Amino acid sequence: MTDIPGDAADEMRELQEQFARRLPERVAEIEEAWQAALGAGWEAGRLRQLFRLAHSLRGAAATFGFADAAAIASRLESLLQEVTASGGPPDEEIARRIAGLVDELRSQAPSQDGRGNR
């Protein structure tokens, strides 16, 4: 493993802290998109928005060391890809799994003391 110079390590820590502070907001955006998709009868544009949010969260979480959040977002992204490819609304089981993953993402958001699961 390569050592990171002190300044770069400090900058990375700051970026990780910024990501952690914004994680609850990003999860809330996913929750809102999920509710919008449910309310819109699984309109394709709503699904694409939900997919983009999950995809973006997966990448950022992985970049900043939030492996658990990245893994959950990846599973959500995969399910949403399946739904989009099917061209129709998800069946009850898939919808339940999506809802469960959204709940899991919520559990990854840092608590008030700033600690979340990585």
LODO-557405 format. One record per residue (C-alpha): residue in one letter; x, y, z. Coordinates in Angstrom, 3 decimals, padded with zeros to 6 digits. Each point is the difference from the previous one (the first is absolute). Layout:
% residues N
+------+----------+----------+----------+
: rest :       xx :       yy :       zz :
+------+----------+----------+----------+
:    A :        X :        Y :        Z :
...
+------+----------+----------+----------+
END
This chain:
% residues 118
+------+----------+----------+----------+
: rest :       xx :       yy :       zz :
+------+----------+----------+----------+
:    M :  000.000 :  000.000 :  000.000 :
:    T :  001.314 :  003.432 : -000.881 :
:    D :  000.255 :  002.638 :  002.706 :
:    I : -002.005 :  003.149 : -000.619 :
:    P :  001.801 :  003.283 :  000.737 :
:    G : -001.360 :  001.829 :  003.049 :
:    D : -001.714 :  002.813 : -001.928 :
:    A : -001.727 : -002.418 : -002.337 :
:    A : -001.074 : -002.194 :  002.915 :
:    D : -001.441 :  003.041 :  001.776 :
:    E : -001.848 :  001.036 : -003.152 :
:    M : -001.399 : -003.511 : -000.412 :
:    R : -001.172 : -000.035 :  003.627 :
:    E : -001.744 :  003.332 : -000.576 :
:    L : -001.683 : -001.346 : -003.139 :
:    Q : -001.093 : -003.113 :  001.910 :
:    E : -001.464 :  002.171 :  002.751 :
:    Q : -001.831 :  002.132 : -002.571 :
:    F : -001.383 : -003.135 : -001.617 :
:    A : -001.118 : -001.323 :  003.398 :
:    R : -001.730 :  003.293 :  000.821 :
:    R : -001.845 : -000.028 : -003.327 :
:    L : -000.890 : -003.710 :  000.084 :
:    P : -003.328 :  000.502 :  001.830 :
:    E : -001.021 :  002.538 : -002.656 :
:    R :  000.970 : -002.355 : -002.819 :
:    V : -001.957 : -002.837 :  001.599 :
:    A : -002.989 :  002.339 :  000.402 :
:    E :  000.215 :  000.784 : -003.745 :
:    I : -000.123 : -003.741 : -000.728 :
:    E : -002.956 : -000.429 :  002.358 :
:    E : -001.844 :  002.874 : -001.711 :
:    A :  000.725 : -001.449 : -003.448 :
:    W : -001.225 : -003.405 :  001.198 :
:    Q : -003.261 :  001.505 :  001.271 :
:    A : -000.380 :  001.959 : -003.260 :
:    A :  000.509 : -003.192 : -002.028 :
:    L : -002.631 : -001.786 :  002.063 :
:    G : -002.438 :  002.890 : -000.370 :
:    A :  000.589 :  000.378 : -003.738 :
:    G : -000.805 : -003.598 : -000.830 :
:    W :  003.618 : -000.827 : -000.776 :
:    E :  000.346 :  002.587 : -002.766 :
:    A :  003.308 : -000.579 : -001.807 :
:    G :  001.378 :  003.481 :  000.706 :
:    R : -000.509 : -000.465 :  003.741 :
:    L :  001.772 : -003.349 : -000.120 :
:    R :  002.923 :  001.505 : -001.895 :
:    Q :  000.298 :  002.766 :  002.609 :
:    L : -000.004 : -002.559 :  002.807 :
:    F :  002.599 : -002.060 : -001.861 :
:    R :  002.248 :  003.066 : -000.517 :
:    L : -000.171 :  000.867 :  003.684 :
:    A :  000.888 : -003.565 :  001.021 :
:    H :  002.808 : -000.134 : -002.564 :
:    S :  001.454 :  003.304 :  001.155 :
:    L : -000.180 : -001.004 :  003.655 :
:    R :  001.665 : -003.335 : -000.737 :
:    G :  002.958 :  001.656 : -001.662 :
:    A :  000.452 :  002.735 :  002.574 :
:    A : -000.388 : -002.374 :  002.938 :
:    A :  002.616 : -002.333 : -001.447 :
:    T :  002.360 :  002.906 : -000.687 :
:    F : -000.191 :  001.308 :  003.564 :
:    G :  000.244 : -003.323 :  001.807 :
:    F : -003.651 : -000.658 :  000.838 :
:    A :  000.063 : -003.589 : -001.194 :
:    D : -003.298 : -001.036 :  001.601 :
:    A : -001.924 :  002.895 : -001.552 :
:    A :  001.690 : -000.678 : -003.352 :
:    A : -001.003 : -003.673 :  000.116 :
:    I : -003.619 :  000.809 :  000.854 :
:    A : -000.200 :  002.670 : -002.715 :
:    S :  001.512 : -002.491 : -002.468 :
:    R : -002.695 : -002.575 :  000.802 :
:    L : -002.661 :  002.702 : -000.375 :
:    E :  001.502 :  001.073 : -003.310 :
:    S : -000.069 : -003.593 : -001.272 :
:    L : -003.648 : -000.484 :  000.949 :
:    L : -000.950 :  003.263 : -001.660 :
:    Q :  001.860 : -001.064 : -003.142 :
:    E : -002.078 : -003.186 : -000.068 :
:    V : -003.218 :  001.976 :  000.380 :
:    T :  000.976 :  002.460 : -002.721 :
:    A :  001.003 : -002.816 : -002.363 :
:    S : -003.317 : -001.776 :  000.561 :
:    G : -001.897 :  003.031 : -001.264 :
:    G : -002.708 : -000.356 :  002.600 :
:    P : -000.570 :  000.523 :  003.681 :
:    P :  001.824 : -002.300 :  002.404 :
:    D : -001.828 : -002.917 :  001.475 :
:    E : -000.881 :  000.088 :  003.673 :
:    E :  003.168 : -001.852 :  001.064 :
:    I :  002.332 :  002.360 : -001.886 :
:    A : -001.852 :  003.046 :  001.362 :
:    R :  000.377 : -001.397 :  003.519 :
:    R :  003.730 : -000.560 : -000.554 :
:    I :  000.439 :  003.545 : -001.321 :
:    A : -001.805 :  001.392 :  003.050 :
:    G :  002.230 : -002.113 :  002.257 :
:    L :  003.152 :  001.322 : -001.668 :
:    V : -001.207 :  003.581 :  000.386 :
:    D : -000.511 : -000.750 :  003.706 :
:    E :  003.493 : -001.495 :  000.208 :
:    L :  001.463 :  003.133 : -001.570 :
:    R : -001.741 :  002.104 :  002.639 :
:    S :  001.789 : -002.047 :  002.674 :
:    Q :  003.348 :  000.946 : -001.567 :
:    A : -000.481 :  003.726 :  000.528 :
:    P :  002.132 :  001.326 :  002.865 :
:    S : -001.585 :  000.478 :  003.345 :
:    Q : -000.023 :  003.368 :  001.763 :
:    D :  003.524 : -000.653 :  001.327 :
:    G :  001.220 : -000.255 : -003.605 :
:    R :  000.718 : -003.713 :  000.034 :
:    G : -001.536 : -002.188 : -002.638 :
:    N :  000.690 : -003.491 : -001.217 :
:    R :  002.806 : -000.389 : -002.450 :
+------+----------+----------+----------+
END
